[in-house]
Amino acid sequence: MQHFKTISDYCGAIGIKPPKHPHFDVRRFEENSHNIRTSMPPFRHEFYFIAIRTHGEGKVKSGHNLNFPEGVTIYFNTPFQILSWDIEVEWAGYYIIFSQDFISSSHYFDRLLDDFPFLKIDESQPFTINSKDLPDIIHIYDKIRQEFRSENQDKFSLIEIYVLELLSNIRRLFNKQSDEKKVSEQIQKADLKLLSRFQELIKMSFCCETQLEANANPHSPSYYAHYLNVHPNHLNAVVKSITGQTALFHIHSYILKLAKAELAQTNVSAKELAYKLQFSSPVKFSSFFKKHTGATPLSYRKTASL
């Protein structure tokens, strides 16, 4: 399955022109009609895609959503979802697409997933809107596109605000059609499942029988995010919202528990233990252990044996 890490790679794969900015793009569907691939096999990408289709036929599969609604439809693609389509070229409407780097560079998006939970992975359900609501949504897309195509040096200051305006309006429309309590319960259930899978994967990654891939780093949240098919920032946000601690804290805590148990109950050398716990060198293990406990591995062993 193809996996696109950049917006430029994604645009190239579907046959359209590259974006004017590496981390953000806004277009009318009509702009792509002469070049876009009308059929795409399953793929993944690493960005957020927020669209409104005002006209067009064909089938789009987004995550677990297999039945794309008819009529004026708002839909989202979120990082690492599996996507595919078989559409007609005469699609009309708008979309914006932006990367995690775009989010990280803005202080407006610190709580993006908390404020707009419909963007959460596997919860992004397409929905139709009433025609009377269409002009307001199109107007915001128009403002984003106009500013994006301008030569203003500070254009992204306004674009970020317009994106928030767009998301806020979509949230209002989404909530009108959804059972908020049910949606909240679904998201909470998905988050708990992700946390559980993350914690289990940490344990599996440090089992003596586990053979890691070359250059794999189980000390990094990115390693687990890759296997869980989510963005590292999303994983961290979910883990922190439930436990109050970061994903990195959980990884380090588990490594420390294993290290302390080994030092207190076995005769394995500090050098062997360092490699067993996937450190690149005994020096880095010793530094890590002392930073978190205030003691070297050997001094901790002596204290534990008293």
C-alpha positions in Angstrom: 0.0 0.0 0.0 1.3 3.5 -0.9 2.0 5.8 2.0 2.5 9.6 1.3 4.5 11.5 3.9 4.3 14.9 2.1 1.5 16.8 0.4 3.7 17.1 -2.7 4.1 13.3 -2.9 0.4 12.9 -2.6 -0.4 15.4 -5.3 2.1 13.8 -7.6 0.6 10.3 -7.0 -3.0 11.5 -7.8 -1.8 13.4 -10.9 -2.3 17.0 -9.9 0.1 20.0 -9.7 2.3 20.3 -6.5 1.1 22.6 -3.8 2.4 26.2 -3.6 3.4 25.6 0.1 4.9 22.3 1.5 2.5 22.1 4.5 -0.8 23.7 3.3 -2.9 23.8 0.2 -6.4 24.9 -0.8 -8.1 24.2 -4.1 -11.4 23.8 -5.9 -12.0 20.3 -7.1 -12.7 21.8 -10.5 -9.0 22.8 -10.7 -7.9 19.2 -10.7 -10.6 17.8 -13.0 -8.4 17.5 -16.1 -5.5 15.7 -14.4 -6.7 13.8 -11.3 -6.7 10.1 -11.3 -10.3 9.1 -11.2 -9.4 5.7 -9.6 -7.0 5.4 -6.7 -6.2 2.0 -5.0 -5.9 2.0 -1.2 -3.3 4.3 0.3 -2.4 6.3 3.4 -1.2 9.9 3.9 0.0 11.9 6.9 -2.1 15.0 6.8 -5.6 16.5 7.4 -8.0 17.0 4.5 -11.2 18.9 5.0 -13.5 19.1 2.0 -17.0 20.1 0.8 -18.3 18.4 -2.3 -21.2 20.3 -3.9 -21.5 18.1 -6.9 -20.1 14.9 -8.3 -20.6 11.2 -8.6 -18.6 8.2 -7.7 -17.5 6.1 -4.7 -15.0 7.2 -2.0 -13.9 5.0 0.8 -12.5 6.8 3.8 -11.3 4.8 6.8 -14.3 2.6 7.9 -16.8 4.7 6.0 -17.8 2.8 2.9 -21.0 4.6 2.0 -20.4 8.1 0.8 -23.5 10.3 1.2 -25.3 11.9 -1.7 -25.8 15.6 -2.0 -23.7 18.4 -0.6 -21.2 16.6 1.6 -18.6 17.6 4.1 -15.9 15.0 4.7 -12.5 14.6 6.4 -9.4 12.5 5.8 -7.1 12.3 8.9 -3.6 11.0 9.1 -3.0 7.3 8.5 -6.5 6.5 7.4 -6.8 4.0 4.6 -8.4 5.8 1.5 -9.4 4.8 -2.0 -11.8 6.2 -4.6 -13.4 5.7 -7.9 -15.0 9.0 -8.9 -16.1 11.0 -11.9 -14.0 14.0 -13.0 -16.7 16.6 -12.7 -16.5 16.9 -9.0 -17.2 20.4 -7.7 -16.4 22.0 -4.3 -13.5 22.9 -2.2 -10.8 21.3 0.0 -8.0 22.3 2.3 -5.1 20.0 3.2 -2.5 20.7 5.9 0.2 18.8 7.6 1.2 18.2 11.2 4.0 20.7 10.7 1.4 23.4 9.8 -0.5 22.6 13.1 2.7 22.6 15.2 3.8 26.0 13.8 0.6 27.7 15.0 -0.4 28.5 18.6 -4.0 28.5 17.5 -4.0 24.7 17.0 -2.6 23.6 20.4 -5.9 21.8 21.2 -7.0 20.9 17.7 -8.2 17.4 18.4 -9.8 18.3 21.7 -11.6 21.3 20.2 -12.6 19.5 17.0 -13.0 15.8 17.9 -14.6 14.9 14.5 -11.1 15.1 13.1 -10.0 12.2 15.3 -8.8 9.1 13.4 -11.6 6.7 12.6 -14.2 9.1 13.8 -14.3 11.3 10.7 -17.7 10.5 9.3 -18.9 12.2 6.1 -22.2 14.0 6.4 -24.6 16.1 4.2 -25.6 19.7 5.0 -28.6 21.7 4.2 -28.3 23.9 1.1 -29.0 27.0 3.2 -25.8 26.4 5.1 -23.7 26.1 1.9 -23.0 29.8 1.2 -21.4 30.4 4.6 -19.1 27.4 4.2 -18.1 28.3 0.6 -17.5 31.9 1.7 -14.9 30.7 4.2 -13.2 28.5 1.7 -13.1 31.5 -0.7 -11.4 33.6 1.9 -8.8 31.0 2.6 -8.1 30.5 -1.1 -8.0 34.3 -1.8 -5.5 34.9 1.0 -3.4 31.8 0.1 -3.0 33.0 -3.5 -2.1 36.6 -2.4 1.4 37.9 -2.0 0.9 39.1 1.6 3.8 38.3 3.8 1.6 37.7 6.8 -1.1 35.7 4.9 -0.8 32.6 7.1 -1.8 34.6 10.2 -5.2 35.2 8.5 -5.4 31.7 7.0 -5.0 30.1 10.4 -7.9 32.2 11.7 -10.0 31.3 8.7 -9.3 27.6 9.2 -10.5 27.9 12.8 -13.6 29.6 11.5 -14.2 26.8 9.0 -13.7 24.1 11.6 -16.0 25.9 14.1 -18.8 26.1 11.5 -18.3 22.5 10.5 -18.4 21.5 14.2 -21.7 23.3 14.6 -23.2 21.5 11.6 -21.8 18.2 12.7 -23.2 18.5 16.1 -26.7 19.3 14.7 -26.8 15.9 13.0 -25.0 13.8 15.6 -25.8 12.5 19.0 -23.1 14.3 20.9 -23.2 11.9 23.8 -22.9 8.9 21.4 -20.0 10.5 19.5 -18.2 11.4 22.7 -18.6 7.8 23.9 -17.3 6.5 20.6 -14.2 8.7 20.7 -13.5 7.9 24.3 -13.7 4.2 23.5 -11.4 4.6 20.6 -8.9 6.6 22.7 -8.9 3.9 25.5 -8.3 1.2 22.8 -5.4 3.2 21.4 -3.9 3.7 24.9 -4.2 0.0 25.7 -2.6 -1.0 22.4 0.2 1.5 23.1 0.9 0.1 26.5 0.9 -3.5 25.2 3.2 -2.6 22.4 5.7 -1.1 24.9 5.8 -4.4 26.8 6.2 -6.4 23.6 9.0 -4.2 22.4 11.2 -5.0 25.4 10.5 -8.7 25.6 13.7 -10.7 25.2 12.2 -12.7 22.4 11.2 -9.7 20.3 13.3 -9.0 17.2 13.2 -5.4 16.3 13.8 -4.1 12.8 17.1 -2.4 11.9 17.3 1.2 13.2 14.1 0.7 15.2 14.0 2.9 18.3 11.4 1.7 20.9 12.4 4.6 23.2 10.7 7.0 20.9 6.9 7.6 20.7 7.3 7.8 16.9 8.2 4.1 16.8 4.9 3.1 18.5 2.9 5.6 16.4 4.1 4.0 13.3 2.9 0.6 14.3 -0.4 2.0 15.6 -1.0 3.9 12.3 -1.4 7.3 14.0 0.7 10.4 14.0 3.1 10.7 17.0 1.3 14.0 18.1 -2.0 12.3 18.0 -0.7 9.4 20.1 0.8 11.8 22.6 -2.4 13.8 22.8 -4.6 10.8 23.5 -2.2 9.3 26.1 -1.9 12.6 27.9 -5.6 13.3 27.9 -6.3 10.0 29.6 -3.4 9.5 31.9 -2.1 13.1 32.4 1.4 11.9 31.3 3.1 12.0 27.9 3.7 9.0 25.8 7.4 9.4 26.4 6.9 9.4 30.1 5.1 6.0 29.8 8.0 4.6 27.7 10.6 5.8 30.2 8.7 4.5 33.2 8.4 1.0 31.8 12.1 1.0 30.9 13.0 2.1 34.4 10.8 -0.6 36.0 12.5 -3.3 33.9 16.0 -1.9 34.7 15.3 -1.8 38.4 13.9 -5.3 38.5 16.9 -6.7 36.5 19.4 -4.9 38.7 17.8 -5.9 41.9 17.0 -9.6 41.1 19.5 -10.8 38.5 23.2 -10.9 38.0 23.1 -9.5 34.4 25.8 -6.9 33.9 25.0 -3.2 33.3 26.5 -3.6 29.8 24.3 -6.5 28.9 21.3 -4.8 30.4 21.9 -1.7 28.3 21.7 -3.6 25.1 18.8 -5.7 26.4 16.8 -2.5 27.0 17.6 -1.3 23.4 20.1 1.4 24.4 22.8 2.1 21.8 25.6 2.0 24.4 26.1 1.2 28.1 27.1 4.9 28.6 23.7 6.1 27.4 21.9 3.5 29.6 23.9 4.7 32.7 23.2 8.3 31.9 19.4 7.6 31.4 19.2 5.6 34.7 21.1 8.2 36.7 19.0 11.1 35.3 15.8 9.4 36.4 16.9 7.8 39.7 19.8 9.8 40.9 22.0 6.6 41.1 24.2 4.7 38.7 23.0 1.1 37.8 25.8 -0.4 39.9 25.1 1.8 43.0 21.4 1.0 42.7 22.2 -2.7 42.6 24.3 -2.4 45.7 21.6 -0.6 47.5 18.9 -3.0 46.4 20.9 -6.0 47.7 21.3 -4.7 51.2 
